[in-house]
Amino acid sequence: MAEKTCFDCSIEPQEVDFTFRATIPALGAAILNAAGLDAHGRGFGVDALNAANCSWVLSRMAIELDARPEQYADYRIETWISDYGRVLSTRNFTLADAAGRIFGRAVSQWAMIDLRSRSAVDLSGVGREHAEAIVAEPSPAERPRKIRSVAPTETATHRVVYSDIDFNRHVNTMRYIEMMLDMMPLELLTCEAPVRLDLHFLKECRYGQTLAIGCERHERGALFEIAAEDGIAAVRASVEWR
Amino acid sequence: MAEKTCFDCSIEPQEVDFTFRATIPALGAAILNAAGLDAHGRGFGVDALNAANCSWVLSRMAIELDARPEQYADYRIETWISDYGRVLSTRNFTLADAAGRIFGRAVSQWAMIDLRSRSAVDLSGVGREHAEAIVAEPSPAERPRKIRSVAPTETATHRVVYSDIDFNRHVNTMRYIEMMLDMMPLELLTCEAPVRLDLHFLKECRYGQTLAIGCERHERGALFEIAAEDGIAAVRASVEWR
């Protein structure tokens, strides 16, 4: 049975907005870095998988933040894998402040793809092989919610450029989050209320594509759908401040 | 007489492109984080200045990278202030790999502004007050070059959104760099040749403005000029791969 992995972090000057608190994408990036570093450390990181022509792809993710820590604040990310399904593995995260109080939780679900066929690999074998990496502790938050349909009240467009793409050559998760949050008013983005984000990745978006980001505004949040020129939903998401 | 300050860093999964090497903006962000953390540690960070209604503003910066380190590579940033002029202070940086070999150098020049008048503060007093923070070692690269005029062969536009702005409520340096580099071809952005960036910040760009990013393409680089609706140059820059 494995132990959770801990990463000690602090909020750096480049990670805060004008309220001097970490932005949601900055904390999201720290969470995903922890995932990448832990997988690497355990020998099943993207680098090891690439050698076998495979890669991890984030399928769904939920992030809950009760507070956004201030610049220079120390915090700790704990991460663990709670299970492997046939298609998705579940990686969990808690974020705790210097006093040990948990202020953030995240649940991510990952598929493994074959880089030649771009199709999902059956994880049953991986689950058996890496069974010792599983920590028998349930996810710290409700798993990512399904978002079935979005009726945009507003649409923005964005052409995918070099700085948007990741090691898999598709748009990186944080850029999707930024594209969506950038459609929300500053009052919500900089408020101190707890926030929950749910993200569903349905299809890759790639360099040079022009994306339409549809936003269905609600009073304290929104639903989003991102699609490339073919109009097929690539990402659906929701954000809600309490 | 002060010592240089060292920061031990490593290239995180969120910082690499599909060549699995750190992007130029990711290394630039690490450099600016080192500046912020060192100033904070010495008691003249943005947080301390804000209490006196002042802030540091980056005026010019040059970055030279001989190589872009690979994912997970450890490296060390050393930073020191070499002098205070009447208007600008000079902060220097070297980036060294795990073997101690320097692969990156940067020179930055900072003004202090009064947040009420948005005008520059005379640094003579600050220089005397913080004389013990100066390290008598010259800048490790040629100081930021003046870019006098740019004749764009191509222009992109960008509306300034929440994720573009920093603690000063203006567009953050890395976003300017990304906007400009995103106009360059992938072949140059991902090549392994040494690269030099020169940046001149002439005027703040703010939330909600629409920026025009003019690019004068050369064979192995480009000149850039960014302006908001008033057409007055806000940033001039050059990038050149050897």
HADDOCK unambig.tbl for C-alpha pairs under 7 A between the chains (distance, minus, plus):
assign (segid A and resid 12 and name CA) (segid B and resid 33 and name CA) 6.31 0.50 0.50
assign (segid A and resid 13 and name CA) (segid B and resid 33 and name CA) 5.74 0.50 0.50
assign (segid A and resid 13 and name CA) (segid B and resid 36 and name CA) 6.05 0.50 0.50
assign (segid A and resid 14 and name CA) (segid B and resid 29 and name CA) 6.76 0.50 0.50
assign (segid A and resid 14 and name CA) (segid B and resid 33 and name CA) 6.04 0.50 0.50
assign (segid A and resid 16 and name CA) (segid B and resid 166 and name CA) 6.91 0.50 0.50
assign (segid A and resid 16 and name CA) (segid B and resid 167 and name CA) 6.41 0.50 0.50
assign (segid A and resid 17 and name CA) (segid B and resid 165 and name CA) 6.92 0.50 0.50
assign (segid A and resid 17 and name CA) (segid B and resid 166 and name CA) 5.23 0.50 0.50
assign (segid A and resid 17 and name CA) (segid B and resid 167 and name CA) 4.89 0.50 0.50
assign (segid A and resid 18 and name CA) (segid B and resid 166 and name CA) 5.98 0.50 0.50
assign (segid A and resid 18 and name CA) (segid B and resid 167 and name CA) 3.76 0.50 0.50
assign (segid A and resid 18 and name CA) (segid B and resid 168 and name CA) 6.03 0.50 0.50
assign (segid A and resid 18 and name CA) (segid B and resid 169 and name CA) 5.75 0.50 0.50
assign (segid A and resid 19 and name CA) (segid B and resid 167 and name CA) 6.95 0.50 0.50
assign (segid A and resid 20 and name CA) (segid B and resid 167 and name CA) 6.23 0.50 0.50
assign (segid A and resid 29 and name CA) (segid B and resid 14 and name CA) 6.75 0.50 0.50
assign (segid A and resid 33 and name CA) (segid B and resid 12 and name CA) 6.29 0.50 0.50
assign (segid A and resid 33 and name CA) (segid B and resid 13 and name CA) 5.74 0.50 0.50
assign (segid A and resid 33 and name CA) (segid B and resid 14 and name CA) 6.06 0.50 0.50
assign (segid A and resid 36 and name CA) (segid B and resid 13 and name CA) 6.07 0.50 0.50
assign (segid A and resid 161 and name CA) (segid B and resid 182 and name CA) 5.71 0.50 0.50
assign (segid A and resid 162 and name CA) (segid B and resid 182 and name CA) 5.52 0.50 0.50
assign (segid A and resid 163 and name CA) (segid B and resid 178 and name CA) 6.18 0.50 0.50
assign (segid A and resid 163 and name CA) (segid B and resid 182 and name CA) 6.47 0.50 0.50
assign (segid A and resid 165 and name CA) (segid B and resid 17 and name CA) 6.89 0.50 0.50
assign (segid A and resid 166 and name CA) (segid B and resid 16 and name CA) 6.87 0.50 0.50
assign (segid A and resid 166 and name CA) (segid B and resid 17 and name CA) 5.21 0.50 0.50
assign (segid A and resid 166 and name CA) (segid B and resid 18 and name CA) 5.97 0.50 0.50
assign (segid A and resid 167 and name CA) (segid B and resid 16 and name CA) 6.39 0.50 0.50
assign (segid A and resid 167 and name CA) (segid B and resid 17 and name CA) 4.88 0.50 0.50
assign (segid A and resid 167 and name CA) (segid B and resid 18 and name CA) 3.76 0.50 0.50
assign (segid A and resid 167 and name CA) (segid B and resid 19 and name CA) 6.96 0.50 0.50
assign (segid A and resid 167 and name CA) (segid B and resid 20 and name CA) 6.21 0.50 0.50
assign (segid A and resid 168 and name CA) (segid B and resid 18 and name CA) 6.02 0.50 0.50
assign (segid A and resid 169 and name CA) (segid B and resid 18 and name CA) 5.74 0.50 0.50
assign (segid A and resid 178 and name CA) (segid B and resid 163 and name CA) 6.19 0.50 0.50
assign (segid A and resid 182 and name CA) (segid B and resid 161 and name CA) 5.71 0.50 0.50
assign (segid A and resid 182 and name CA) (segid B and resid 162 and name CA) 5.51 0.50 0.50
assign (segid A and resid 182 and name CA) (segid B and resid 163 and name CA) 6.46 0.50 0.50
